[in-house]
Amino acid sequence: MIAYERPDLFGYKESRYRLIEVPEPAEMLDALAAVLGISIVVSKTRQLFIFKGVRIHLDRVESLGDFIEFEGIAADGGDPSVFAELLNDLRRSFGIRDGDLLSVSYSDLLRSDSPA
């Protein structure tokens, strides 16, 4: 399970997350669904590449389409700005313009029924 904490902003943003090993994922899903309900399901496939310490996620999201995400991983207490130049270079290399950036999650896009 991955718990994310990040602002809904355009452009680069700092994210904090926690990875939690779930030895019984089906049981955990059943328990959480019983207590919290399920508001939406995001079905995606992801290809992951790593380039100079930046994770490049190529996502195909059912009902939304294809997406790319760059994720520079800074150690706890590390300075995330060290990735700024590399992230800008990657954006240029992939032809990603400011207008292509999203500020919300896949689940938010699915809830809004707006084209991505």
For each residue, the residues with C-beta under 8 A, 3 or more apart:
1: 19 20 22 28
2: 17 18 19 20
3: 17 18 20
4: 15 16 17
5: 15 16 17
6: 13 14 15 16
7: 13
8: 103 104 105 108
9: 13 103
10: 98 101 102 103
11: 98 101
12: 84 87
13: 6 7 9
14: 6 80
15: 4 5 6 71
16: 4 5 6
17: 2 3 4 5
18: 2 3
19: 1 2
20: 1 2 3
21:
22: 1 25 28
23:
24: 27 28
25: 22 28 29
26: 29 30
27: 24 30 31
28: 1 22 24 25 31 32
29: 25 26 32 33
30: 26 27 33 34
31: 27 28 34 35
32: 28 29 35 36
33: 29 30 36 37 38
34: 30 31
35: 31 32
36: 32 33
37: 33
38: 33 41
39: 107 111
40: 107 110 111
41: 38
42: 61 62 106 107 110
43: 61 62 63
44: 59 60 61 62 106
45: 59 60
46: 57 58 59 60
47: 57 58
48: 55 56 57 58
49: 55 56 58
50: 53 54 55 56
51: 54 56 90
52: 86
53: 50 72 73 83 86
54: 50 51 70 71 72 73 83 86 87 90
55: 48 49 50 69 70 71 72 73
56: 48 49 50 51 68 69 70 71 90
57: 46 47 48 67 68 69 70 71
58: 46 47 48 49 66 67 68
59: 44 45 46 66 67 68 69 106
60: 44 45 46 65 66 67
61: 42 43 44 64 65 66 67 106 116
62: 42 43 44
63: 43 110
64: 61 67 106 109 110 116
65: 60 61 116
66: 58 59 60 61
67: 57 58 59 60 61 64 102 106 116
68: 56 57 58 59 94 96
69: 55 56 57 59
70: 54 55 56 57 87 90 91
71: 15 54 55 56 57
72: 53 54 55 80 82 83 86 87
73: 53 54 55
74: 78 79 80 82 83
75: 78
76:
77:
78: 74 75 82
79: 74 82
80: 14 72 74 83
81: 84
82: 72 74 78 79
83: 53 54 72 74 80 86 87
84: 12 81 87 88
85: 88 89
86: 52 53 54 72 83 89 90
87: 12 54 70 72 83 84 90 91
88: 84 85 91 92
89: 85 86 92 93
90: 51 54 56 70 86 87 93 94
91: 70 87 88 94 96
92: 88 89 95 96
93: 89 90
94: 68 90 91
95: 92
96: 68 91 92 100 101
97: 100
98: 10 11 101
99:
100: 96 97
101: 10 11 96 98
102: 10 67 109 116
103: 8 9 10
104: 8 108 109 112
105: 8 108 109
106: 42 44 59 61 64 67 109 110
107: 39 40 42 110 111
108: 8 104 105 111 112
109: 64 102 104 105 106 112 114 116
110: 40 42 63 64 106 107 113
111: 39 40 107 108
112: 104 108 109
113: 110
114: 109
115:
116: 61 64 65 67 102 109
